[in-house]
Amino acid sequence: MHNLVEVLVECKVLVHLDLGGNQIGDEGVENLVEVLRACKALAHLGLSDNDIWEDGVERLAGVLGECKALTYLDLGLNHIEYEGVGILARVLGKCDALACLMLNDNELGDFGAGRLAGVLAECKALAQLNLSDNAIGDDGADKLAEVLHQCKALGLLVLHSQPATIGADGARRIAEAFRSLRTDGRADQDGGLLERLCMAAPLQLCTRQGKAAAAISR
């Protein structure tokens, strides 16, 4: 990893860096901080499946606010948990260009979803958010639903395959929040209302029960 860092810091115009599946761990993230500070043009950072825990997130958070060009951040399939996402949340509002955030498979739970929800309104450019496979239930869904109306750029929220199933009530609140975004009166390039999608298995389940998902399918 050290040798790679020595090379990357010289790549001043580096735009895309994907180190997914390399198990660099928290120590690797610490080494990577030097690269992130040097590569001001970096727009895409992939760190999925890298055995990153709370300490690694703290090191990464210390430099993310300086990554003004960053539009895509993938931290999926790690071990961030609710403490780590709380650390990350403190800096997300400074990532002005961030449009896509992948946090799937990180054991966030309801508490972690709540911590993230507390900062989503500050993420003005965020268009895609993946929170799948994080054991998020109704409590977490409620926290997210409370702030979704403030996330004007958000077009895709992924919540599928939650071990702690989001029930009908939580799904309905998520659906209603997305419906309010659809009816904000803004038009897309074709002149129609801006469409908002909520890709969540619990919502599909509620469709079969004749409940929440209908709110976002019309």
Salt bridges, closest charged atoms under 4 A:
GLU6 OE2 - HIS2 NE2 3.12
GLU30 OE1 - ARG59 NE 3.37
ASP51 OD1 - HIS79 NE2 3.49
GLU66 OE2 - ARG37 NE 3.31
GLU83 OE1 - ARG115 NH1 3.40
GLU107 OE2 - HIS79 ND1 3.33
ASP142 OD1 - ARG173 NE 2.33
ASP169 OD1 - ARG172 NH1 2.90
ASP184 OD2 - ARG186 NE 2.77
GLU195 OE1 - ARG182 NH2 3.23
